Amino acid sequence: MTKAELIDSVASKAGVSKADAERTIGAFFDQVVASAKKEDKVAWPGFGSFSTGKRAARIGRNPQTGAEVKIKASKTMKFTASSTLKTALNPAKKK
């Protein structure tokens, strides 16, 4: 689903204009990014949570030359699905 398709779908289901839907979705992601910068977790019960992780500095290899390359430590963004979402995606099969 593209951004435009998501905005159309949210606007339709919420009964709001596309502009309002885009501002709302944008504000949500802005808040997730702001919380991630502060290393806060953002949880939405029944859906999942966004959190940050850390990658240690390490030595990698240039695939073209095989030379060692230093890779700096970095922060990563993680999403963990809730058990409710996992159940919805993987319904139990009937025997």
Summary of the structure (lengths in Angstrom):
residues: 95
radius of gyration: 19.3
end to end distance: 33.4
largest distance: 56.4
contacts: 188
relative contact order: 0.12
helix: 41%
strand: 28%
